Amino acid sequence: MTAPAHIAMFSIAAHGHVNPSLEVIRELVARGHRVTYAIPPVFAEKAAATGAEVKPWNSTLPSPDDDPEAWGTTLLDNVEPFLDDAIQALPQLIEAYEGDVPDLVLHDTASYPARVLARRWGVPAISLAPHLVAWRGYEEEVAEPMWAEPRKTERGRAYYARFHAWLEENGITEHPDSFAGHPARSLVLIPKALQPNADRVDESVYTFVGACQGDRTAEGDWQRPPGAEKVVLVSLGSSFTKQPGFYRECVEAFGGLPGWHLVLQIGRHVDPAELGEVPAGVEVHSWLPQLAVLRQADLFVTHAGAGGSQEGLATATPMIAVPQAADQFGNADMLQGLGVARHLPTAEATAATLRAAALALVDDPEVARRLKTIQAEMAEEGGTRRAADLIEAELPDRRRP
């Protein structure tokens, strides 16, 4: 038995980074640990609902409610805000934890200050990765080609110089790429099935625990309408949802199919009026309890974010992947390679192609068989309980009775 400890969790204000950690935090609290959760106020209520004590701090990153265009379009547009945010967040977090040093640090992969603080305090740090992780050869195959051009620019050189300087100010001589991308210990909160080159991942560092899903009844329920022979859920997640044209194609694709019922989540950046006339078999929401719908759905049209992808796999739901940004393109390819999805680029996701892919997927017994196999493999990865066991195993010896 492990004695109660103070475990500090650090994340950023993004649904795809916070949500995967919540059940792990809830489990640690249930085991008697004192857990603090450092998070911007927009997610304070969600973190507090786990039983953790919230340590709020102010972020400069675009909020979940901001227009996704606030993130820009280039690689440097995407990475600079995280460094800027880390630099201004660190003093806030030092103050928040003054006289309250934890026994162990948990952190999202995007929380650079957490790793700085763990070294400052001399305590173990464990990364909770809500997405794919680096494999042996990742730098040569992915990172170096991706950064080749940005590194040649004045802006790119300035980014690295600033990152180096910030690390050195905090006594860290590690290269920024290694610091950000190579934790000493990491729990991967996606199923191994979604990990590219899984056979080349260093499992002495990375442990796949799979989806950590718990009771989500507090999010609300959803009931399949009587007479709905097939239910299709369409959702592009929480950030890159400003796609009214795509939603209109979905309405045309599924709204007229006999026996089909379309559940359409459009986010906060699209007015339902932009969809035009909606048939009776279509329901439109700005938000809904996705997992509750997926448990009853026959098809999932998804942006292939890590969270949505694993929820589709966990519920054995065939998918049409229409990626929008970041790791979603790779996830879409992985899902298609597993034989459980079709990858459709947004520009090709017309009513005709969506309908054709849907009809092929939902009636294919081989797709159903593969989904059931992956679902069973995911259950064996351990999920929430195994993640909590592994975290407790990393606690310093002084916390053990």
Buried (B, 14 or more C-beta within 10 A) or exposed (E): EBEBBBBBBBBBBBBBBBBBBBBBBBBBBEBEBBBBBBBBEBBBEBBEEBBBBBBBBEBEBBEBEEEBEEBEEEBBEEBBBBBEBBBBBBEBBEEBBEEEBBBBBBBBBBBBBBBBBBBBBEBBBBBBBBBBBBBEEBBEBBEEEEBEEBEEEEEBEEBBEBBBEBBEEBEBEBBBBEBBBBBEBBBBBBBBBBBBBBEEBEEEBBBBBBBBBEEBEEEEEBEBEEEBEBBBBBBBBBBBBBBBEBBBBBBBBBBBBEEBBBBBBBBBBBEBEEBEEBEEBBBBBEBBBBBBBBBBBBBBBBBBBBBBBBBBBBBBBBBBBBBBBBBBBBBBBBBBEBBBBBBBEBEEBBBEBBBBBBBEBBEBEEBBEBBEBBBEBBEEBBBBBBBBBBBBEBBEEEBEE
